[in-house]
Amino acid sequence: MNTSTTFQEIAAEIQLFDNIEQQEQFIFVVGALVSRIISLHKAAEVMEMAPEIFLKILELIRVDFSYLITEDIDREKNC
């Protein structure tokens, strides 16, 4: 199975953005967010949108995530 093609097919299903690159980036950022690798603020920054708008998009597509704890924030600052 060609994972690049599969990833592009999945990204194409997301109708929130104008192009496939933005859709792929969104999937990656949401994955990092729910994996607690990045904060909501960092995710919004990567997507070049206000955190409030990014949060609203997550709510609309029903993505659950936990906010980072203090140790996670310190780790992100050191990256």
N, C-alpha and C positions, 0 to 999 in steps of 0.2 A: 504494500500500500504506500502510495506517495503522500507523506504527511504534509508536505507543502501544499499540495492540491487540496487535501482534506481541510487544512486550516483555512485556506482561502474560501472554500465552499461554506464553511461555518461562518466566517466573517461576512460573507456576502448576504447571509440571512439577517444580519443586523442592519436595519433600515434607518439608523439614526444619523449616519454620516454620508457625505457626498462621495467618498472614494474608498476603495478597498484598503488602502494604507491606513486611513483613519480608523476603519473598522477593525483591522488587525491590531492596531495600537490600543484601541479600546479594550479588546479582549485580553491583551497582555496586561494592561494596567489594572483591570478589574481582577484578574488572577493574582497579581501582586498585592492588591489591596486586601482581598479576602484571605490571602495567605499570611497577612500581617507583615509583609516585607516593606511596604510603604504606607504612609499616612494618607488620609483623605486629601489633605492639602497638597501633598506631593503628587498624588494621582491627578488632581485637577490641574496642577501646574504642567504636568507632562501632556495632558490633553488640551492645554492652552484655554482653559475656561475657569470661571469663578468656582470656588468650592461649593457654593450654594447651588449652582446650576448642575454641577457634577453629581451632588447628592440627590437632587431632584430626579435626574436621569436614573440613578440607581434605584430610587424609590419607585419610579414608573415601571421599571423592568423587574422589580421585586428582587433585587440583589440584597441579601443580608450580609452584613459584615460587622465586626467588632472594632470599636475605636482602639487605637494603640494604647498600651499602658506606658508608664513613664520610662521603663527600661527599653521598650521598643523605640521610643522617640530618641532616647540617648544613642541607641545603636544606629539609627538612621542619620543622625547628625554627624556621626563619626565616619560615615561611608564616603 
